[in-house]
């Protein structure tokens, strides 16, 4: 069963800008977002949302994916400009 309140929306740029869909995802119940730090101020009204603001969401997603390969749990550190992940 899909639970939008337990989902992480990752805003990527490509042919379309994933940041343009954050409002819709929020209305559908998503509360966790991985976004570009430069976009954060646009979403101040979403008071129940939790934003992970990084310099490059795609690189952060790739880091998470490579670290979590074969592991169900990872520790995510957002202290660096690109999210760092390691098996927990």
C-alpha positions as CSV (number, residue, x, y, z in Angstrom):
1,X,0.0,0.0,0.0
2,X,1.3,3.5,-0.9
3,X,1.5,6.0,1.9
4,X,2.1,9.5,0.7
5,X,2.8,10.7,4.2
6,X,5.8,8.3,4.3
7,X,7.1,9.2,0.8
8,X,10.1,11.3,-0.1
9,X,9.5,13.5,-3.1
10,X,12.8,14.3,-5.0
11,X,12.6,17.4,-7.1
12,X,14.8,16.8,-10.2
13,X,15.4,19.0,-13.2
14,X,15.2,17.7,-16.7
15,X,12.7,18.4,-19.4
16,X,10.5,19.5,-16.5
17,X,11.4,21.1,-13.2
18,X,10.4,18.8,-10.3
19,X,10.1,21.8,-8.0
20,X,7.0,22.7,-10.1
21,X,5.2,19.7,-8.7
22,X,5.9,20.2,-5.0
23,X,2.6,22.0,-4.3
24,X,0.6,19.1,-5.9
25,X,2.6,16.5,-4.0
26,X,2.0,18.3,-0.8
27,X,-1.8,18.5,-1.5
28,X,-1.7,14.7,-2.0
29,X,-0.2,14.2,1.4
30,X,3.6,14.1,0.8
31,X,5.5,15.8,3.6
32,X,9.1,15.0,2.9
33,X,11.0,16.7,0.0
34,X,14.5,16.6,-1.3
35,X,15.0,19.9,-3.1
36,X,17.6,22.4,-4.3
37,X,18.6,24.8,-1.5
38,X,18.0,27.7,-3.8
39,X,14.3,26.8,-4.1
40,X,13.6,26.6,-0.4
41,X,12.2,30.0,0.1
42,X,9.4,29.3,-2.4
43,X,7.8,26.8,-0.1
44,X,7.6,28.6,3.2
45,X,3.8,28.3,3.3
46,X,4.0,24.5,3.5
47,X,4.3,24.5,7.2
48,X,3.8,20.7,7.7
49,X,6.5,19.8,5.2
50,X,10.1,18.7,5.9
51,X,12.6,19.9,3.4
52,X,16.1,18.4,2.8
53,X,17.7,21.3,0.9
54,X,20.9,20.3,-1.0
55,X,22.9,21.9,-3.8
56,X,22.1,19.1,-6.2
57,X,19.2,16.7,-5.6
58,X,20.3,14.3,-8.4
59,X,23.8,13.8,-7.0
60,X,22.2,13.4,-3.6
61,X,19.8,10.7,-4.9
62,X,22.8,8.9,-6.6
63,X,24.7,9.0,-3.3
64,X,21.7,7.6,-1.4
65,X,21.2,4.9,-4.0
66,X,24.8,3.8,-4.1
67,X,25.1,3.7,-0.3
68,X,21.8,1.9,0.2
69,X,22.5,-0.9,-2.3
70,X,21.6,-4.1,-0.4
71,X,20.7,-2.2,2.8
72,X,17.2,-1.4,3.9
73,X,18.3,1.4,6.3
74,X,20.8,4.2,5.7
75,X,22.0,7.2,7.6
76,X,21.6,10.4,5.7
77,X,23.8,13.4,6.5
78,X,22.9,16.7,5.0
79,X,25.9,18.5,6.4
80,X,27.8,18.7,3.2
81,X,26.6,20.4,0.0
82,X,25.7,17.0,-1.4
83,X,23.9,14.6,0.8
84,X,26.1,11.8,2.1
85,X,24.6,8.4,2.9
86,X,26.2,5.4,4.5
87,X,24.7,2.0,5.6
88,X,23.3,2.2,9.1
